Amino acid sequence: MLDDADEIHPLFRGAPTSTEFKKLRKRLVRQTREAIEQYGMVEKGARWLVCLSGGKDSYTLLAILHELQWRGLLPVDILACNLDQGQPNFPATVLPAFLKERGVPHRIEYQDTYSVVVDKIPQGRTMCSLCSRLRRGHLYRIAREEGCSAVVLGHHRDDVLETFFMNLFHGGKLSAMPPKLVNDEGDLFVYRPLAHVAEEDCERFARAMQYPIIPCDLCGSQDGLQRQQIKQLLDGWEKNHPGRRQVIFRALTNTNPSHLLDPAQFDFAALTRGS
């Protein structure tokens, strides 16, 4: 029934009417709904803090969640939140205007974590790790203040894959980016409803909707990141073998502990002949 309906949430005002865009939107809605259901993200009556950075992924997340809510398929209260971290040249008026114009409940928070990061990280080193930790701490605090049970992030399938290979090549472990986890304090969920969605689809969607994109490299720390190298590696595989990303992603959902080498995950010592 969902895929046969032409109506869309008012947040989609001005959306293209082409068949191609409608197919894209329906795919995003379907994949997001699948992830939410598959990983058990819904607590009826819960309140979600949906984090909006101003990038293509978070705009896509916000729109798709509101459409699911509007259709009665997501019985949660949604509060959009942007954390202005004080990066140079950050356009502070863009997101408040965007959210207000579209009638989206929101909270804008200013915390100058940029100055802290610049003070702690030597010049020329990557700022992203510390910046992310500081941002996450403030988002947890805001979620508690707003009575939210979950912090909802816009990470997509490609983020999951890149994290897997980062951990594989640089961390020496088989670990990816979980679609659902509980924070260290044990009082908040962290959800990634776009876990099944391709980054390319987020980009196409945000571009078609002409969202006012804010770049994620305002601090100038993105060049030479290990993650960018992983992305280039995956791009090369995808170019030579279309669909390779999805095959690798499918492997993460189809693990076989008895064919790996971790005795904490499979009791090799107890394995006997005839068992």
N, C-alpha and C positions, 0 to 999 in steps of 0.2 A: 504493500500500500504506500509505503514511504517513497519508493522509487517511481511510483506512478503519479505522485502529486506534483503540481506545478507551483503551489504556493511556497513562499519562503519567508523567513523571519524579516521584520522591518529593518534589521541591521544590514540586510542585503540591498537596501534601496539603491537603485542605479545599476544593479547587476546586469551584465550582458544577457541578452535573450537568446544567444546562439545555442544550438544543440550541443556543441562542443563544451561550452561552459556548464550547461545543465548536467551533462554527463560527469564532468569534473566535480561539481558540487555534490552530486549524488554519491560519487565514489568516496569523497571525503567524509560525508555523513555516515555512509555505511561502514567504512573502516574504523571511524572513531567510535561508533556505536558498538562494533564488534569488540574493540579493545576494552571499552568500559564494561561490557558484559563478561568477556572472557576472564578478565583479571579482578572481577568483583569490586568495582570501584564505587558502586552506588549504595549509600546508606540513606534510606528514605527520610526526607526532612532535613538532610544535612545542609551545611553552608560551605561553599567552595570559595577560596581566594584564588582567583584566576590571574596569573601574573602576566602583565602586558608590558613588554620592553619597547614596543614600537617596531620590532622586526617582522618580517613576513610570516614567521611561524606563529608568533603570539597573536597576530591579527587573525590568522586562519583559525587558531584554537578558539578564540573568543567568539567568532562568527558561528562556527560549527556547534559549539556547546549551546549557544543561544537558540540555534534552530532546533536542536534536539529538545531543549527545555520547552520551547514554544509548541512543539508537537506533542508534548506530554510524555516524551520518552526519556527525560532526565529529571526526575523529581527532586531536584536540589535547588537551593538558592545560590545565585551567582553574584559575586562581588569582584569586579575588575580592580586590579591594583597595579599602579606604576610606581617604582622606586627610582626617583631621580637621585643619582649617586654623585652629582656634582662634576661630571666629566666636562672638559672644556667644549664649548660650542653646542652643548645639549639644548635642543629646542624645547624649552620647558612648557610652552603653551600648546604644542601640537596635540598631545594626547588628551589633556583636559578638554580641549575644544572638540576633538573627535568624539569623545565619550559623552559629553554633554549634549552635543547636537543629535546623537542617536539615542538618547535616553537610557544609556547604560549605567546602572548603579556602579559607583567607583570610589576609590580612595587614592589620592596622590600623596606620596610621602617623600619628603626631601631629607636625605642623609648624606653628608659629604664624606663618603667612604673613599672617594678618589684621592683626597689629600692624604689619608691614612696609607693607602697603597703606594703612592709616590714616595712617601717617607720611609716605608719599610722595604720596598723592592729596589735593588740597585739599578741604576740607569742602564737601559739596554736589555734588561731581563723581562720575561713575560709577566704581565700583571694579572692575567686572567684567573689563576687559581685562588689567590688571596681575595681578589675582587669578588669572585663567586661565593666564597665562604662568608664574607662580610654581608653580601646581599642576602644570602640564605638566612642568616641569623636575624636580620631585620624583617624578612618576610614571615618567619616563624612568629616573631613578636607581634606583627600586625595581625596575623591570623588569629592569635589568641585574643588580642584586643577586640577583634570583630566577631568573636564567637564562631570562627570557622573550624571545621574538623579536618580540612585538607587544604594543602597548597598545591595548585595545579599548574604544571609547567608545559611549555610548548615544544619539548624535544620530540623529534620525529624518528622515523625508521633509520635514516642515515646517521643521525646522532648516536643511535644505539650501536650501529655497525662500527662507526669510527671509535667509539669508546671500547668496544670489544678488541679491536686491533691495537689500540693504544695500550690496553692492559696486556695483550699478548706479546707485543714487540718490546714494550718498555717496562712493563710491570711483572712479567713472568707469571701471569695467571689467566685462567679462563673466566672472564667476568665481563658483563656488559652493563648497560644502563637499565635498571629494572623499571617496568611500567608502574609498579606500585611498591611502596616501601613505607616503613614507619620511621620517623625521625629518632635520633638518639635518645631524646627525652621520653619517647614513647607516647606522646600526647597528640601527635598530628600525623596524618597520612600525607605522602607526597605522590601525586598521580601524574602520569604522562599519557593522556588519552590519544595523542597522535602517534603512539608507538608503531602503528602499522602503516602510517602515511609516509609516502616518499617526499623528500625535500623538494624535488622538482614540481610536484603537485602543489605544495604550499606556495612556491614561487609563482607558478602560473596563476593560482587563485588570487594571491595578493596583488599581482600585476593587473589582472583583469578587473579587480575591484578598485584599482587606483588608490589603494591605501597610502597614507603619508608615511613612507618607510623612514625609520631613523636608523642609520648604520650602527653596527655593533663595534666599530673600531674607532670611536671618537677619541679614545686615549692613545691611539697610534701604536698599540702593542700587539697587533695581529700578525705582522710579517714574520715568517719563518717558524711559525708554531708547528710543533710535531703533529697536531691534529690536521693542519693544512696539508702536510705531507701525506698523511693517511688518506685524506680526501682525494688528493691527486692520484694516489695509487688505485683507489676504488674507481675513480673516473676512467683510468686507463683500462682496468678490467672490464668495466661496463661498456666502453667503446668497442673493445675487441670481442666481447661476449655479452650482447644485450641480455638483460635479465639476471646478470651475475649477482647484483646486490640482493635481489629478492631471494635467490637460491641460498645465499649465505645467511640471510635473515631467517629463512625457514629452518636452517640447521640449528639456530639458536633455540628454536621451539621443539626440537626433536633430538634431544641429547640421549646418549647411551652410556651411563656411568661405568658399566662393566667393560667398556672398550676404551676407557681412558686409564690414567695411572694414579688416581688419587684414592688411597685406601680409606680416607675419611668419607668418601662418597660411595665406595663399594667395598664390601668386606672380602677381599681376595683370600685372606688367611682361612676363612671359613668355607671357601669353595672346595667341594669334593667331587671326585668322580662319581658319575651316576646321579648327581644332584640336578 
